[in-house]
Amino acid sequence: MLTAIRRPTPFDVSRLILVGALWGGAFLFISIALEDFEPISIATWRVTLGAMVLSLIALIIGQKLPTGVRNWRFIFIVGLLNSAVPFFLISWGQQFISSAESALLVAMGTFVSLLLSHFTSDDERINRHRVIGVSVGFLGVMVLVFWELLESGTGNLVGQLAVMAAGCSYATSAVISRRLTHLPMISTSAATLTSASLYMIPLAFLFENPLPDKVSGSSIVALIYLGVIATALAFTVRFFIIRANGAVFMSQVGYLVPLFGVIWSGLYFADAINLQTLISLGMIMLGIAITRKGS
C-alpha cells in the first residue's frame, strides 16, 4: 500500500537539506574513524549503533515493531539495499576510483529513482519539471567535482560499475521504502537498521576486525556521530520525507551529500569555500526547486 505524497513545502526542502548536511558530515567523521577502524567495520558499527538507539527510543515511546510477513520482507530488502549492499560496494569500489568520481556515480542513482518511481507509482510520474530538475542538480554535482576529476582521472571499469551499482541500490531502496510508509516511522527505522546490521556484522568479521585492541577517543566520538546522528536521526527523517514527498524528491539528497562533504571539510580545515562550491550549491538548489514545481 502506497501512501499518497504531497508537493514539497519549504519545510520539506529544509528536511532534505538537513539529511544532506548530516550525511555530508559523515565523510569527515569517517576519516577520523579510519584511524582505528576499516571501512566495512565503520559501516557495521554505524548501522548497529543506529539500530540500538532507535530501538531504545521506540521502546520508551511505546512504539511497537511492525508485524506481518509482507512488511518484514520489505524491511529486510530495504536494509539490504540501503545499507549492506551500497556500503560494501562503495568501500570496495573506491579502491579503484577517486572520491570525486564516486560522488558523481552515486548521484546518478537519482535518475534511476526517477525511472523506477514512474513505473511503480501513480503520483511520481516522469514529467518535464522532474527531468529538468534532476538534470540541473546532477550538473551541480558535476561542477563540484569537475576539477578534482580532471586531476585524478577516471578509475577502471570494475570500480565504476561497483559504485554505480551502489547508487542504483540506494535509489531502489528509496522506492521500496514507500511500501513501509504506513507503519510507525521510529520502530520501522529501527527494524530496518537492525536488518542491515544482520547483513553487515558477518561481513565485518569475515573481511576485517571490527573490534581492534586499541581505539582512540576521537574514533569513538566519530562512531557515535555516525551511528546516532548520521544514521539513526537521518534515517528516520528520510522515512518521513519519503512518506510525505516520495522517492524522487528524497533521492536528490544524493546531490547534497557531496556538497556538504566539501563544506564541512572546508570549515573543519579552515579552508575557504570557493566559487566552484557556491555555483554547485546554487545549481543543486535550483534543481530541487524545479523538481518541487513538477511534484
Order of alpha helices (4+ residues) and beta strands (2+ residues): alpha-alpha-alpha-alpha-alpha-alpha-alpha-alpha-alpha-alpha-alpha-alpha-alpha-alpha
